[in-house]
């Protein structure tokens, strides 16, 4: 098929590569403008721009996709493929392509319509997630569904790791779905509103850890928030020293132990675990203030962590 590809982030890159490798003609790749990134705030090309340049695909960057000269951009393309683009395509653009536009979405729609689907699947403790390819319309993530593919969520999986798996899964699903669209005899199934759930964009306020929650909920929140905005808490030593840390990886050490007045939620115990509202959490990787990601045992040894130390919710995101 002749395709215009709309994508910006890393999630879109496997699909772009797969579509070209499968013999589809990518007339253009459209992404958002390059932006500063990293600690040095240097301007870096978007992942899709970098991939398009490598693959020899014509590339366009725009802060407003709906302001483009559609005839010049779309040419004789039949279909728009959208993945991690970051802008809403307006009705004129959706109607300008003979077969409209499809979107590769990182959840099993109608569950988790919105900007952070796989992150909320992790945070909410779902056993599985997946990718959905659906026909774009003017409603948010509510178009008719062409195909879906599920995958289990691993207990030790962070949002970053799940993102990478779903990106590859979505690329494979795209290659399997494009022939159905090209054939013209199959139609997408209307998306049911039953079971629909929102997945709003994450903010730093979502990163506050509530240690009074059960251990499994705490762990899934830590994993669902890594690497952005990242779960944050305040380490307070028994001598009163405080340090803000980010939590990157954890596991459930126990699901039954209840807190006591001497060991309230957030208390660091003799075995190095953290008391939760029910059960205990074993931290695996953390990022100290101004530091790099490190093994929690190394962090604990460096701070001489012992019973009496606490992990508290941060008061500011």
C-alpha positions as CSV (number, residue, x, y, z in Angstrom):
1,X,0.0,0.0,0.0
2,X,1.0,3.6,-0.4
3,X,1.2,5.1,3.1
4,X,1.8,8.4,4.9
5,X,3.1,7.6,8.3
6,X,2.4,9.9,11.2
7,X,4.6,9.3,14.3
8,X,7.0,11.0,16.6
9,X,8.1,8.8,19.5
10,X,10.0,5.5,19.9
11,X,6.8,3.5,19.9
12,X,6.3,4.3,16.2
13,X,9.7,3.4,14.9
14,X,9.3,-0.5,14.7
15,X,6.1,0.0,12.8
16,X,7.7,2.4,10.3
17,X,10.6,0.0,9.7
18,X,8.3,-3.0,9.4
19,X,6.0,-1.3,6.9
20,X,8.9,-0.4,4.6
21,X,10.5,-3.8,5.0
22,X,7.2,-5.5,4.0
23,X,7.2,-3.6,0.7
24,X,4.8,-0.9,1.5
25,X,5.6,2.5,-0.1
26,X,6.0,5.2,2.6
27,X,5.3,8.5,0.7
28,X,6.2,10.6,3.7
29,X,6.8,10.4,7.5
30,X,5.3,13.2,9.5
31,X,6.4,14.0,13.0
32,X,6.3,16.8,15.5
33,X,9.3,19.3,15.7
34,X,12.5,18.4,17.3
35,X,12.7,19.4,20.9
36,X,15.4,19.8,23.6
37,X,16.0,16.6,25.6
38,X,18.2,15.3,28.4
39,X,20.0,17.1,31.1
40,X,21.9,19.3,28.6
41,X,18.6,20.2,26.9
42,X,20.2,19.8,23.5
43,X,17.8,19.7,20.6
44,X,17.6,16.1,19.3
45,X,15.8,14.7,16.3
46,X,12.6,12.9,17.0
47,X,12.9,9.1,16.8
48,X,10.7,8.9,13.7
49,X,12.7,11.7,12.0
50,X,16.0,9.8,12.7
51,X,14.5,6.5,11.4
52,X,13.1,8.2,8.3
53,X,16.4,9.7,7.5
54,X,18.2,6.4,7.9
55,X,15.6,4.6,5.7
56,X,15.6,7.3,3.0
57,X,11.9,8.2,3.6
58,X,10.8,11.9,2.9
59,X,10.2,13.5,6.2
60,X,8.1,16.5,7.4
61,X,8.0,18.1,10.8
62,X,5.1,20.3,11.9
63,X,3.7,21.8,15.1
64,X,0.2,21.7,13.5
65,X,-0.5,18.7,11.2
66,X,-3.9,20.1,10.2
67,X,-2.3,23.3,8.8
68,X,-0.3,21.3,6.2
69,X,-0.9,21.5,2.5
70,X,-2.6,18.1,2.3
71,X,-2.3,17.6,-1.4
72,X,1.4,18.2,-1.3
73,X,2.0,16.0,1.7
74,X,-0.4,13.1,0.9
75,X,0.1,12.9,-2.9
76,X,-1.2,9.5,-4.1
77,X,-1.1,7.8,-0.7
78,X,-4.0,5.5,0.1
79,X,-3.8,5.2,3.9
80,X,-2.5,7.1,6.9
81,X,-0.8,5.1,9.7
82,X,-0.6,6.8,13.0
83,X,1.5,5.8,16.0
84,X,2.7,7.9,19.0
85,X,2.2,11.0,16.9
86,X,1.1,13.4,19.7
87,X,-1.4,15.5,17.7
88,X,-5.0,15.0,16.8
89,X,-5.8,14.6,13.1
90,X,-8.7,16.8,12.0
91,X,-11.6,15.8,9.8
92,X,-10.2,17.3,6.6
93,X,-7.1,15.2,7.0
94,X,-9.0,12.0,7.9
95,X,-11.2,12.5,4.8
96,X,-8.3,13.3,2.4
97,X,-7.0,9.7,2.2
98,X,-9.1,7.1,0.3
99,X,-8.8,4.6,3.1
100,X,-8.6,7.1,5.9
101,X,-6.2,6.7,8.8
102,X,-5.5,3.9,11.2
103,X,-3.9,4.1,14.7
104,X,-1.7,1.7,16.5
105,X,-2.7,2.0,20.1
106,X,-0.9,0.5,23.1
107,X,-3.9,-1.2,24.9
108,X,-6.8,-3.6,24.3
109,X,-9.4,-1.1,23.4
110,X,-12.0,0.0,24.6
111,X,-9.9,-0.3,27.8
112,X,-7.5,2.6,28.3
113,X,-8.5,5.2,25.8
114,X,-6.0,8.1,26.2
115,X,-2.4,9.1,26.3
116,X,-0.9,6.6,28.8
117,X,-2.6,3.3,28.2
118,X,0.0,0.7,29.1
119,X,1.2,2.7,32.1
120,X,-2.3,2.6,33.6
121,X,-2.6,-1.1,32.8
122,X,0.5,-1.6,35.0
123,X,-0.6,0.8,37.7
124,X,-4.1,-0.8,37.9
125,X,-2.7,-4.3,38.2
126,X,-4.0,-5.7,34.9
127,X,-2.9,-9.2,34.1
128,X,-2.6,-8.5,30.4
129,X,-2.5,-5.6,27.9
130,X,-1.8,-5.5,24.2
131,X,-2.1,-3.4,21.0
132,X,-5.2,-2.4,19.0
133,X,-5.3,-1.1,15.4
134,X,-8.4,0.9,14.8
135,X,-9.8,3.3,12.2
136,X,-9.4,6.9,13.3
137,X,-12.4,9.1,13.6
138,X,-13.1,12.4,15.4
139,X,-13.8,10.7,18.7
140,X,-10.8,10.0,21.0
141,X,-9.6,6.4,20.5
142,X,-13.2,5.3,19.8
143,X,-12.9,4.2,16.1
144,X,-13.9,0.8,14.7
145,X,-11.3,-1.9,15.4
146,X,-9.4,-3.7,12.7
147,X,-7.3,-6.0,14.9
148,X,-6.1,-6.6,18.5
149,X,-3.2,-8.7,19.9
150,X,-2.9,-9.4,23.7
151,X,0.2,-10.1,25.8
152,X,0.6,-10.9,29.5
153,X,2.2,-8.3,31.8
154,X,5.2,-9.7,33.7
155,X,5.5,-9.0,37.4
156,X,8.9,-7.5,37.1
157,X,8.1,-5.3,34.0
158,X,8.4,-1.6,34.0
159,X,6.4,0.8,31.8
160,X,9.6,1.4,29.7
161,X,10.0,-2.3,29.1
162,X,6.4,-2.9,28.3
163,X,6.5,0.0,25.9
164,X,9.3,-1.6,23.9
165,X,7.5,-4.9,23.8
166,X,4.2,-3.3,22.7
167,X,6.0,-1.3,20.0
168,X,7.3,-4.6,18.4
169,X,3.9,-6.3,18.9
170,X,2.2,-3.4,17.2
171,X,4.6,-3.5,14.2
172,X,3.8,-7.1,13.7
173,X,0.1,-6.5,14.0
174,X,0.3,-3.7,11.5
175,X,1.9,-6.0,8.9
176,X,-0.8,-8.5,9.4
177,X,-3.6,-5.9,9.2
178,X,-2.6,-3.9,6.2
179,X,-3.5,-6.8,3.7
180,X,-7.0,-6.8,5.3
181,X,-7.4,-3.1,4.6
182,X,-6.0,-3.4,1.1
183,X,-8.3,-6.3,0.2
184,X,-11.4,-4.2,0.9
185,X,-13.6,-7.1,1.7
186,X,-13.1,-6.9,5.5
187,X,-14.6,-4.1,7.5
188,X,-13.5,-3.1,11.0
189,X,-15.8,-3.9,13.9
190,X,-17.5,-1.0,15.7
191,X,-15.9,-0.4,19.1
192,X,-18.1,-1.1,22.1
193,X,-18.4,1.4,24.8
194,X,-18.7,-1.4,27.4
195,X,-15.6,-1.7,29.5
196,X,-14.3,1.6,28.2
197,X,-11.8,3.3,30.5
198,X,-9.7,6.4,30.3
199,X,-5.9,6.6,30.5
200,X,-5.1,10.2,31.1
201,X,-1.7,11.7,30.6
202,X,0.5,11.1,33.6
203,X,1.8,14.1,35.6
204,X,4.4,14.4,38.4
205,X,1.5,14.4,40.9
206,X,0.9,10.7,39.9
207,X,4.4,9.9,41.2
208,X,3.6,10.2,44.9
209,X,3.9,6.8,46.5
210,X,1.3,5.9,49.1
211,X,2.9,3.3,51.4
212,X,-0.4,2.6,53.1
213,X,-1.5,0.7,50.0
214,X,-1.0,-3.1,49.7
215,X,2.5,-4.2,48.6
216,X,1.4,-5.4,45.2
217,X,-0.3,-2.1,44.4
218,X,2.8,-0.2,45.5
219,X,5.0,-2.3,43.2
220,X,2.8,-2.0,40.2
221,X,2.6,1.7,40.7
222,X,6.4,1.9,40.9
223,X,6.7,-0.1,37.6
224,X,3.9,1.8,35.9
225,X,5.6,5.2,36.5
226,X,9.1,4.3,35.4
227,X,10.8,6.1,33.8
228,X,8.4,9.1,33.7
229,X,7.3,10.7,35.9
230,X,8.8,8.1,38.2
231,X,7.6,7.1,41.7
232,X,9.1,9.4,44.3
233,X,9.5,9.3,48.0
234,X,11.5,10.9,50.8
235,X,14.1,8.8,52.6
236,X,14.3,10.0,56.3
237,X,17.0,8.4,58.5
238,X,16.5,7.8,62.2
239,X,18.8,10.7,62.8
240,X,16.5,13.1,60.8
241,X,18.5,13.3,57.5
242,X,16.3,13.5,54.5
243,X,16.8,12.7,50.8
244,X,14.4,12.5,47.9
245,X,14.7,9.4,45.8
246,X,13.1,7.9,42.7
247,X,12.0,4.3,42.7
248,X,12.7,2.3,39.5
249,X,12.1,-1.3,40.3
250,X,10.7,-3.3,43.1
251,X,9.1,-6.7,44.0
252,X,6.6,-8.0,46.5
253,X,8.4,-9.6,49.4
254,X,5.3,-10.5,51.4
255,X,1.5,-9.9,50.8
256,X,0.2,-10.6,54.3
257,X,2.2,-8.8,57.0
258,X,0.3,-5.9,58.6
259,X,1.9,-2.7,59.9
260,X,2.3,-2.0,63.6
261,X,2.8,1.2,65.6
262,X,6.5,0.4,65.7
263,X,6.6,-0.5,61.9
264,X,4.1,1.8,60.2
265,X,3.7,1.9,56.3
266,X,7.0,3.1,54.8
267,X,9.2,1.8,57.7
268,X,12.4,0.1,56.6
269,X,12.7,-3.3,58.3
270,X,15.6,-5.3,59.4
271,X,15.6,-7.4,56.3
272,X,15.8,-4.3,54.0
273,X,12.2,-4.5,52.9
274,X,9.6,-1.7,53.3
275,X,6.4,-2.1,55.2
276,X,3.3,-1.5,53.1
277,X,-0.3,-1.1,54.2
278,X,-0.5,-4.9,53.8
279,X,2.7,-6.9,53.1
280,X,6.2,-5.8,52.4
281,X,8.0,-4.3,49.3
282,X,11.6,-5.1,48.4
283,X,13.1,-2.3,46.4
284,X,15.5,-3.3,43.6
285,X,16.6,-0.1,41.9
286,X,16.5,3.5,42.9
287,X,17.8,6.9,41.8
288,X,19.1,9.2,44.6
289,X,18.8,12.9,44.2
290,X,21.2,14.1,41.6
291,X,22.5,10.6,41.1
292,X,22.2,7.7,38.7
293,X,20.1,4.6,38.8
294,X,21.6,2.0,41.2
295,X,21.0,-1.2,43.1
296,X,19.0,-0.5,46.3
297,X,21.4,-2.7,48.3
298,X,24.3,-0.4,47.3
299,X,22.2,2.6,48.2
300,X,21.2,1.1,51.6
301,X,24.8,0.3,52.4
302,X,26.0,3.8,51.5
303,X,23.4,5.4,53.8
304,X,23.7,2.7,56.5
305,X,20.0,2.1,56.4
306,X,18.6,0.3,59.5
307,X,15.3,-0.2,61.3
308,X,14.0,3.2,62.3
309,X,14.6,4.7,58.9
310,X,11.5,5.6,56.9
311,X,10.3,6.2,53.4
312,X,7.7,8.9,53.3
313,X,5.4,10.4,50.6
314,X,6.9,13.5,49.1
315,X,4.9,16.6,49.9
316,X,5.7,18.1,46.4
317,X,5.6,16.1,43.2
